[in-house]
Amino acid sequence: MSMLEDVLKGPWGAALVGVGVALVAPTVLPALGTAFRPLAKSAIKSGIMLYDSAKEAIAEASEQMNDMVAEVRAEVEGEAEEATAHTPKRKARARKEAE
């Protein structure tokens, strides 16, 4: 074991580890990929479902906000029309009272 430790501590240690990883990776990575594929698919599926739910909630909130804005605009326009409709009547009443 000490000979292996001595080799790994030297300048060639990192190179040997790299070569070992390069030799083992082609056999290990496909097995890991096969094992993690269902987990990855599940994570992607959850992400899609979360995105769709958020998109739906935002659309609903936007629709409600647009409805409120339209409602307020209609009220403001109605109040403005009512104010302009009453202004001439007020002036006419003030003239009659002044006479």
N, C-alpha and C positions, 0 to 999 in steps of 0.2 A: 504494500500500500504506500509506503514511503517513497518508492520510486515514482509512482503515479502522481503523488502530491508534488514531488520535486519537478516533474515535467510540467504540471499545470501551473506552478508558480513561476516558471521561466518565461522567456519572451514568446515561446511557441505555445504556451498554454491556451491563450485565447484563440489562436489559429486552429488548434486541435479541437477545441470545443465547437468552433464554427464549422469545421469539416464534419464533425460528428452530427451536429444538428442538420447540416445539409444532407447527410446520408440517411438520417432517420425521418426527416420531414416528409418525404414523398409517401412513406408508408403510414405515418401517424396522422397526417393532416386529413386525408380522405376519411379515415375512421372517425376523427373528431367532427368533420363536416357532416357525416352521416348521423352522428349522435346529436349534434346541435341543430340540425335542420328543423325538426319539429318545434324546438324551442324558438328558433328564429322566426318560423312561420307564425307561431302563436303571438310573438311580440309584434310582428307586422300587422297581424289581424287586429290585435287590440288597439294599435295605433290608428288604423283605418277607422275602426268603430268610434274611437274617441274623437277623431277629426270630424267624422260625419255628425256626431252628436253635438259637438261644439258649433259646427256650421249651421245646423238646424236651430240651435238655441239663439245664435246671433241673428239669423234671419227673422226669427219670431220677435226678438227684441227690437230689431230695426223696423219691422212692420208696425209694432205697437207705437214706437216713437214717431213714425210717419203719420199714423192716425192721430196722435195727440197734436202734432204740429198742424195738421190740416184742421183739426177741431178748433185750436186756438186762433188760427188765421181766420176761420169763418166767424168766430166770436168778435175778433178785432174789426173785421170788415163790417159786421152787423152793428157794432157800437159806433163805428165811424159814420155809417149811413144814418144811424139814429141821431147822432149828434148833429149832422148837417141838416137833417130833416127838422129838427127842433129849433135850430138857430133862426130861420126866417120867422117862425111862429113867435119866438121870444121877441124878436125885433118888432113884429107887428103889434104884439101885446104892449110892449113898452111905448110905442107910438100912440096907441089908443089911450093908454093911461096918462100920457103926457098931454093929451088934447083936452 
